[in-house]
Amino acid sequence: MGCVASSAVDDGSAVSLKSFRTERVLGEGTFGKVSLAVDRRDGRKYALKTLDKERLRQKNAVKSAIRERFILISLSSADCSRFVTSLAYTFSDACAVYFVMDCALGGTLLYHLHHSFPGGFEEGHVRFYAAQLVCGLAHLHSQLILYRDLKPENTLLTSAGTIMLSDFGVSEALPSASAQTRGKAGTRAYMPPEALSGGWYTLTFDWYSLGVTLYQLLHDALPGEDGLAEAASEEEEERPRRASLSGMRSSAPWATASPAGRAFVTSLRHSDADARLGAGGASEVRAHPFLAGVDWSAMQAGAVPAPFLPARSTANFELHADDVLNTLDGGLTPGARKCQPPAADDADFAECVPWARPASAA
């Protein structure tokens, strides 16, 4: 899954909505929906993200959609990563912009944290996911992409149990590896202090988010000592129910974590961005004792067996529909208004020309 060869024509101009059969809605958001779609030509399954042009205009989000399109194309044209969602096609019509993306059918880490491992994943599982998340973030950063939305619900699992990062709606392309940007983007509970305070930040933003994500995977709870947990009300409402199922494991968050695991997560969540693990780049993160023994070449190649395989019976999303891809701002509810071509000039979306992933991408 991710970054696979496409049967696309050179520029994608022959691909349209009619090229796909929609099977079901996977998630809905402010600007549209994400559906499971099947390519009528070869039977391949994709996630079809539909962004309603009128809604984008109403919410002043046209530039955001165009930026996401640019980022997805830049991540899918060459040097793809199996740990990052890859765009196969993009096209538009009078009413919507469409992103056809590789689809991971195993659910999200958040789903399995809540339903398969209430109380938290075993540390060996977390080490595996941490290594793959490091690979994914390292790839994004090598392309000068600041992700800004790393969290368990944006981390999909393939049927083979490997991770795939999704949703680049708040990501930003930076001019250099040391460039700074500012603005509150993403989910508050996963944002570093420098972003929460309205200050400038760099790619180290993502390493902080990784620390929060790994803490959550270990303990099925968000860090509370610095007040971040209060930012995720839905997560907090769910915690008592899950804690009762897990024997209140989350009440003693570091009880089952190894010293190396604690040090890894704590270093990633350092409040000083310059002292944060990852400030020196991905190689610094890979070298941490918690990840000692990881065969990075094998991990990059997808040759390391996953410690957990999603049940094949749920690969059709029926049991994952509550959170799989629901954060992708893709929600025209079934039966909603039919598209009416806008009376205004469509110049806002002039950049959304058809595009197809090169067949050589692998």
N, C-alpha and C positions, 0 to 999 in steps of 0.2 A: 504494500500500500504506500502511496505517496511517490511522486516522481517516477511514474512508469511511462513507458512509451505509449504514444497516442496514435490512433488511426486517423488523425485529423488531416484535412487538406492543408495546404501551405498557409493560408491566411484565415481560415475559419469561416470564410464568407458563405460556404455551402451549408453551414450548421445553423439551425434555428430551433425555436421551441418545438417545432414539429418533428425534430430529429429524436426527441425523447418521449418516453412514456412515463408519466408520473405515477408512482405507486402509492405514496402516502406522504402526508406532511410530517416532518420530523421535529420542527420547531417553528415558532413565530416570534417576531420582534417588532420593533417600532416601524420599520420601513418595509417589511414584507415577510417572506417565509423561506424556510429551507425544506426541500422535499427530497425524498429518495426517488431518483429517476433512472430509467434504463435506456441506454442508447439503442434505438431501434435497429441500427446497422450491425452491431456486434454483440449486443446483450450485456455489455459492461455496465455496472452500477456506479452511479455518481451521486454526490450531494448537489442539488440544484438550488442555488441561492437566488431568490428573486427580489430585487429592490424596486419598489414602486416609485416612479419618477416624481409623481405629484407629491407624495409624502416626503420625499427627499427635499423638494423645493420648499414645502411648508415648514420643515424643520431646519432649513438652511444647512442641509447636510450633503449638498451636491458635491462640494469639494472633498468631503470625507470619503464619499463613495468612489470618486475618481482616484483619490490617493490610495485607497485599498486596492483598486484595480491595478494601479501601477505597481504596488508592492507585490501583489500576487503574481503578476507577470514576471517581475524581476526575479522572483524566487522559483519560477517554474521554467524559465528559458534554458538555463544551463546550470551545471553544478548543483543539482537538486539534492535535497536531503530527505531520506525516508522518514525522518522525524518531524517534518513540516508539511502541512497540507499543500498539495500541488494543484495548480489550476490547469484544467485540460482545455477549456474553451471559455470565451466570454463574447457576448453579443448583446444586442439591444433591439427593442422595437419601439413603437410609439409610446408605450406605457411603462416599460420596465427595462432595467439593466439586469443581465443574467450572468452569474458565475457558475460554471460547471466544474466541480472540484472532486478530487479523489475522496472516496467515502470510507471511513473506518467504521466497521460494523460491530465493534465490540462494546459500545457504550463509553461512558466517560469515567475517569478516575473518581470523580465525585459520586457517581452512581454506585460504583463498586465499594467505595469507602462506606457509604451509607447502608448498602444492602448485602454486600458479600463479606465485608470486613468491619462490622460495627465495632468501634473502639480503636481502630487503627490497623494498618497493614503491619505485617512482620517486618522487622528491620531489613532483612535480606531482600524483601520485595521493594522496600523503599530505596535501597542502594541501587537496585536494577533500574528503577524509574528515574532516580537521580542521575545516573550515568547517561541515560538516554535523553533526559531533559538538558543536561549539559551539552550533549552533542547537538541537540536542536538549537539551543541558544547560541552556541558557538558558531553554527552555520549562519543564523540570522545576523549575528554581530559581524561576521566576516563579510557579509553583504551590506553592512552599515545600516541594518534595520534594528531599531529599538522596538521591542515587542509591546511592552507596557500592559499586557493583559494575561500574564501567566497565572493560572489558578487551576485547581483540579477539574472544574467544569469545562474548561477550554482544552483539556488534555484528553484526547480520544484514544481508545484502544482499538487496535486492529484485531481481527479474528485470531492472529498469531500471538496476541498479548503484548505487542510493542506499542509505544506511544506515538501520537501524531498531534502536533500543536495546531490549533485551529483559531479562527477569528482574528483577522488583522485590521478590524475596523478602527482601532485607536492607535495602531502602530505608526511609526514615523521613520522616514528615510533620512539619515543624517549625512552631512557632507564629509565627515571624517570620523575616525574611531574615537577621537578625543573631544568631538563637538558636544556642546551643551545645548539643551533645550529646556523649556519650562511649560507648565500647565498641568492641571489635574486631569489625568486620563486613566481609564481602566477602572478597577474596583478598589475602593478606599482601603479595605482591609489588607490589601497586598501592595500598597504603595509605600515607598520609603519615606522617612521623615522629611527629607529635603523637598520631595514633591508635595507632601501634605502641607508644608509651610509656604508653598508658593514659590520656592526657590528654583535655582537652576540645577539640572541633573544630567547625567551621562548614561552610557550603556549599563553602568552599575545598578541602575534602577531594576533591571531584570534579575540581577543576582539576589537582590533583596527579596523580590517576589518569589524566587526559587526557595529561599529560606523559609518564608511563610508557608509556601505550598508543602514543603517536606515536613515541616512541623505538623501541619494539618494531616498529612498522610500517616504520620507516626501515631498521632493521638486522637484523630477524629475530632479535633477542636482547633480553634484559632488561638494564636498567642494572646494572652490576656493581660500580661504584666505591664504592657504599655498602652492599654486601652484600645488596641486595634480591634478586638473581638466585637466591641459594641457596634462596629460599622456594618456588620453583616447580620441583620436581624433575622433573616430566614434561617441562617446557619445556627444562630443562637436558639431559635425556637425548636429546632430539631435536636439540639444537643441532649436535653434531658431524656428524651425517649431513647436515643441511641446509647446513652451512658448506662441506662438501666439494663439494656440488652447486653452490654459488655462488662457488667460487674463494676461500673463506675471507674473504669480504667483511666478515663480522661481526667479524673480528679487528682491524679498523681502523674503529671505529664512526662516527667523524665524517668519514671520508675523502671521502664523497660528498655530505655535507650542506652546504647553503649557510650562510653566516654568519647569515642571518636565521632559517633553520631551526634551527640550533644554539641561537641566542639564545631562540627561542620555546620550545623544549622545556626548556631549562635554566631559564628563568624560571617555567614552569609547575611545575617540580619543585623550586622553592626550598624549603629546609628550614624557613624562617621563614614561617609561614602569613600573617602580616601583610604580608610583602614579596613574597609569591607573586603571579605574574600571575593575575588573576582575583579577587584580594582586593577589588578595586573594582567587581566585577560583570562580567557578560558583555561589556559595551560596551568595557571595558578590553582584553579578549582580542581582540575583533574589530578593534580599532585597531592591533594589533601589525603591524609591517612584513611579517612572514611572510605575513599574510593580505591584504596590500595588493592591490587590484585585484579582490577578491571582490565580485561583485554580490549583496549580501545579500538584496535583494528577490527577485531571480530564484532564488537558492538556496533561500529559504524556500518559494517557489512550486513547487519541483521542476523549474524550467525550465533549469537548467544541465546539459548533457549529462555523464554520468559518463565518466571516463577508461577504465573497465574494465567490460565487461558479462559476467556469468557465463554460461558456455556453456548454451544452452537445453537441451541434451541432459541436463544434470545438475540441471535445475530440479525433478525429482521426488525429490530427496534421495538417490538411490541412491549417488552418489559423495560425498555430504556427510554421510552418516549417522554418521560417526565423531565429529562435533562439533556439528552443527546442533542447537541447542536442548538439547544434552545437559546443560547446566548448570541448566536449569529443573527445579526439584524436582517434576517432575510425575511411581514405576516399578512399576507392576504388570506384571511380565513376562508375556507371553502364556502362558496355561496356568496361571498362578498361581491361588491359592485364589479360589473364588467368594465373592462378598460375602455375609456373614451379618449381618443387621440386628442392631445392638448391643442387648443386653438393657438397658443403662443408658439413662437419659433422654438425649435428644439436645440438651439445653439448651446445651451447649458451642457449638453451631453455630447457635443461634437467629438470629444476625444474617445468616446466609447465605440470605437470601430471594432469590427469582428477580429478576433485573434484566436489562434489555436496553438497549443503546445507543439514545438517541433518534434517530429517523430524520432529524432536522434536523442532527445532528452531521456535519461535513464537514471 
